[in-house]
Amino acid sequence: MRVRWCAAVSGAMLFAASVPACAAAPEFGYVYTTATEEKGETEVSLWATDRRGKSEGHYDAQDYKLEVERGITDRFGVSAYVKFASHHVRGTGGEFDPIDRDFAFQGLSAEFKYQLRAPTHGRLGVTVYAEPGWSRISKETGQRAREFEFELKAIVQKNFAADRLVWAANLTLEPEWEREHEAIAPGLISTRTEQELAVELSTGLSYNVARRWWVGAEGRYHSVYPDWTHGLRRENYAVYAGPTVHYDGGEWSVTATWLPQLFGGPAAPDSGLEFDDHEKREFRLKLSKEF
């Protein structure tokens, strides 16, 4: 698996480097900027995220998203996602049952993004974002599930140094409802709906180091609140930070981000990291093509 990921990254970078273009604006692996597609333009993107490591046993999972984004106006864009997932889990204990699935259809989602103000002339750019989604496989455990989520995001962006240095930050609220069916006796099925709220603060800084290349760093704070409609009680949290690289090849672009977990809680013994809803590290690769 590691060899395939290295080959994918290398191939993507070599392909992108062969496309002549000027640097425009950076993208991050996790942090969204305020940019939207121009009216009538379409962008197709493939997102691939590799997540690895729990406190014990073996855990690796891959999330894949195929996105088609369309600019409705110069400020308003819509997207559709098809999601796939792979999970390889054994010996981790807790809620994680053994599973070995290479590739499966996971779910669908849509995105609506509206730019309230562009980050031009030294101003702070602001964009709002909404994403309803449905999943049939749990992202964390890899087990069959019926989940509905509605992600809300506030995005801000500020450009410096004649637009060569870009800072962006996001506040994300993601309520989720999971429908569970449990056999409590022969022929008797118990049905219940569990609800959960994820809150995330993320930020990124990227600098245009060369004509096509942007290099920077990203950080994420992610926390989980179960049964949130009856009061906010944080169950766990994790903080990630790491480098990000973006290549802008005009019609083509490539973004790669590496995020190890720095600390979290409740922490596993002798690690200082949280492993119920988070992994030791994540790596994300995004390939995009404009039409």
Summary of the structure (lengths in Angstrom):
residues: 291
radius of gyration: 19.6
end to end distance: 31.7
largest distance: 69.0
contacts: 938
relative contact order: 0.19
helix: 7%
strand: 63%
